[in-house]
């Protein structure tokens, strides 16, 4: 196996981060598929179910910066092992909440909040890994592959959870998710190392390739960690965080309400909606690595601003158009195809966020990307609760239109980002 991986060990770690990413989204999306059954089991309204969805995202958002600091301090290897154990515990507890008990809503809110805290370390840890293992010109592809796990995990979830629901009941959807997380985490701990030099399988040639392609700031191990005030004073960080807020608002419509939209608004049965419900997530899985590959190609030939910022802006602008017109389609099939196009275009821009955040962070990739991702999750928490309220008062088309307008604003924010300026350092070419 070592000979097979010779010179390509970094891509094995990227592949396993893809698996962790997919598992993380299985753990967070499974409750949206089981949502209608949980509503009956616990007597929840749409608004209360939205609170349950939001509780996860609130915990996820609150722990982004601390999670990034943990990844910077202890490394992604140990941080992600602990995280996967945490997920297994609280995913299992979700299945243990008894029906008919007083305070069931509060219990669900607490468990989902705790699960969100544990999952918060995933992508800051991933970015810490990328900042140490992946040369700058390969980061678009690497992040594209990692975030393709979002689409695969969320795309596999509807048919998998539907099968488990219909054959074994909703409790087993959470038990099985917990077991998968434990296995993925154990394999990660065996395969991963925080630095290339620490891995027994790495070749000196691969180490030289990696080091030669890293920004100078990333190789400075004795540089002080970034303080959060430095992040708030950086125009690029704040613009990316704002853009990622709008990205999160848009993406979480798919992760929380899209399946319910197909069943309750478009009138599809459980099995049909499970199949059509996969399309946006498959589009994400395709759009993410394709966007990363295109981002790297443009970066190599026309510079980082065009490869990261312009591509991010155009992709989000296209996504906004799909979101605006998708709900107006006459048939649920056409609406799903158009909205899936919006999801794919949105994820075409995904690698731009994470590649730039790794490039401009110096030795603090975890905390900077955690700060940026906090904006994403605040957007996600807002859409999880606000979407059903807007739909109740103004209709579901208006809910998607709000997401489209925000997504367009996020596209414009990319024009304020300088992908060459390391936070706290002079601009570099």
Secondary structure, 3 states (H helix, E strand, C coil): CCCCCCCCHHHHHHHHHHHHHHHHHHHHHHHHHCHHHHHHHHCCCHHHHHHHHHHHHHHHHHCHHHHHHHHHHHHHHHHHHHHHHHHHHHHHHHHHCCCCCCCHHHHHHHHHHHHHHHHCHHHHHHHHHHHHHCCHHHHHHHHHHHHHHHHHHHHHHHHHHHHHHHHHCCHHHHHHHHHHHHHHHHHHHHHCCCCHHHCCCCCHHHHHHHHHCCCHHHHCCCCCCCCHHHHHCCHHHHHHHHHHHHHHHHHHHHHHHHHHHHHHHCCCCHHHHHHHCCHHHHHHHHHHHHHHHHHHHHHHHHCHHHHHHHHHHHHHHHHHHHHHHHCCCCCHHHHHHHHHHHHHHHHHCHHHHHHHHHHCCCCCHHHHHHHHHHHHHHHHHHHHHHHHHHHHHHCHHHHHHHHHHHHHHHHHHHHHCCCCECCCCCECC
